């Protein structure tokens, strides 16, 4: 039977995983793009006085194909390793922030405190206070209760209209408010639990932009990129960063 690694070891692994994702975005992708551009440039400029024009064109095509194949394999590796690293960070954060009670009495006491905290929070919400008003200065029981109950509460406040009016209805997305809740919990959780949650929040902030950047580079690697690909990828990554909270909105 396997046992979970010590908590200290797990947080180090999570931090290493986060560093791997950051490194892929800040250096790994840029280095691969430079290597691909250099290889394609050399393939395009290839000349051999002993070859006919037709043979030269074939050789250039072979070098181009080889460059794209190498780049595709490297991009596959980056995507695979960043995916594994992200899974490692999230798994550790899930383990670290899942309540562990000594016994049923302790669990019942915690659930009772959080139930009462939710009743107080709901009364404030019903009175017109915003979720962010309540999050500011809330204690940990209230934050736990809000995280468990707020998505359902907010959904219930936005009932889908009947008939044609409901065709354009979309359920409210609680992602932003849940992110605010988790950021508030970071400072109140025990140190190591807070560190695990912070690592996951940092990952959540950079991963969407990384996916957009990888998608843009994939188009460059497979030869389907057009002249606007670089700008399009940069804008998509920045918008993803803004939506994830990594950058302030312009």
N, C-alpha and C positions, 0 to 999 in steps of 0.2 A: 504494500500500500504506500502511495506517495504522500508526502506531507508538504504543506505550503511552506515557502521559504520564509525565514525570519522577516519581520516587518521592515527592519532597517535595510536588509538586502533588497527587499522588494521596492522600496522607495528609490534606492540607488538605480535599480533596473528601470524604473519608470522615468527617472530623470535622464538616464542614458538614452531611453527610447525617444523622449522629447527632443533631446539634443540631436539625435539622428535625423528626425523629421526637419528640424530647423536647418541642419547642415545641408540636407538635400535641396532645400529651397534656396538657401543663400549661396552655396558654392557648387554643389554637385550638378545641378541643372545647368548653371552658367558654364561650368567647365565642359560638360558634354556638348552644349551648343557650340562653344568655341572649337572643340575638336571636330565636330561635324562640319562646320563652316570651313575649317582649314583643309579637311580631307576632300570636300567637294570642290574647293578652289583648286587644289592640286590636281584633282581628276580632270577638271575642265581645262587646265593649262597644260596637261600632259602633251609632250611632243617627243618624237623619236625619228631622227632623220632616216633611219633604215626602214621605217614603216611607210606603207602607202597611206593616202588620206583615209581610205576606207578602213584599213587596219587600225589607224590611229583613233578613229571614231569608235570602233569596237572596244579598243583598250580603254578609252575614256568611259564608255558605258560600263565596262567591267569594274573599273575603279570606283565609279559612282555607286554601283550596286553594292560593292564590298563595303564602302563607307557607310551606306545606309543600313546594311545588315549589322555591322559592328555597333552602330549607334542604337539600333533597335534593341539589340541584346543588352546594352548598357542601360537603356531606358527601362527595359523590363526589370532589370536588377534593382534599379532605384525605386521603381513602383512597388516591387515585391518587398524590399527591405523597409520602406517607409510604411507600408500597410502593416507589416509585422510589428514594427515599432509602435504604431498607433494603437494596435490591438493590445499590446503590452501595457501601455499607459492607461488605457480605459479599464482593462481587467484589474489592474492594481487599484485604481480609484474606486471601482465598484466594490472590491473587497474591503478597502479601507473605510469606506463611508457607510457600509451596511452595518446597522446596529448589532452589537454582540452583547446580549444580556446574560448576567450570571444565573438568573433563574426566572421563573414565571412571574414572581412578585415584582421584580425589577422591571420587567417588560410591561406589566400591567400599570405600574406607576408612571412609566414614561408615556404610555399611550393615553393615560388619563390626563397628564399634564398637557400633552399636545392637543387632545380633544378640547380641553378648556381654552387653550390658546387659539384654536381655530374658531371657537364660538365667539371669542372676543374680536378676532380679526374680521370675521364675517359680519358682525354687527357694524363695525366701522365701514366695511365695504358697502353694506346696504345703506349706510348713511351718507354715502357719496365720497368717501375717502378713496384714493387711488391705491393700487397695490404698492407702488413705490413709496407712497406716504407711510405705509405700514412697515415696509421692509426697513426703512431708515430708523435705526435705533432699536429694532426688534431683538428679542433674545433668541437663543438657539431653538427652544421649543416652538416658538412662533414661526421661525423660519422653516423648521422641519414640517410643521403643520401646513404652512402655506404651500410648500413644495408638493405635498401630497394631495391637497384639496383644491388649490387655486385653478389648475387647468380645467377641472370639471365645472367649477363655479363660473369661470369666465365663459366657457362654452354655453352654459345655461342662460347667460345674459344675452346671447346672440342666437335667438331661435330662427331657424330657416323659414323665410316667408313662404306662404302658399302660392301656388300657381306660377305664372310667368316670372314674377318677381324673385322666385327662388332659383331661377336658372343661373344667375350670376352670383349666388351666395357662396361664400367660402367660410369654412370654419376658422375661428380666430387661432392664430399661431402663438402658442405660449412660449416659444423658444427664447425670446428676448427676456421675458420676465423671469423665466426659470434660470437664465444665465445671471440675472441680477441677484436672484436668491442665492445661487451658488457662490457668487462673489462675496456676498455678505456672510455666508456660512464659513468661508475660508478663515476669516479672522476670529471666529468663535469656536471652531472645532479644536480638539487637542492638536498639538503641533504637527505630529506626523500625519494625522488624517487630513489636516488642512493643507499640508504640503502635497499630498496625493491628489486632493481635489484641485489645487492650483495647477498642478501639472496637466490635469485633464482639461481645465479651462484654457490654459495656454495652447494646448493641442487643438482644441475646438476653434480657437481664434486664427490659427495659421493654416489648418488643414484645407479649408475650402479654397483659399487662394492658391495653395499648392496644387490642388487638383486642376484648377484652371490653367496654371502654368505648365503642368505636365501635359494637358490636352493640347496646348499650343505647340509644345515641343514635339509631341507625337506627330502632328501634322507636318512639321519641318522634317522629321526623320523619314516619314513615309512618302514625302514628296507631294503632298496634297495642299500645302500651305500656299496662300496667295500673297500678294504684295502687302496686304493689310494685316497679315497674321500676327506680326509682332505687336503692333499697336492694339489689335483686337484682344490678344491674350493679356496684355498689360492692363487694359481697362477692365476686362472680366475679372482678373485677379484682384484688382483694387476694389471693385464693387463687392466681391466676395469677402474681402477683408473688412470692409465697412459693415456689411451685413452681419458678420461674425463678431464685430466689436473690436477687431484688431486695430482699426484706424478710426479717427473721428471723421464724421461725414464732412465733405467739403462745403 
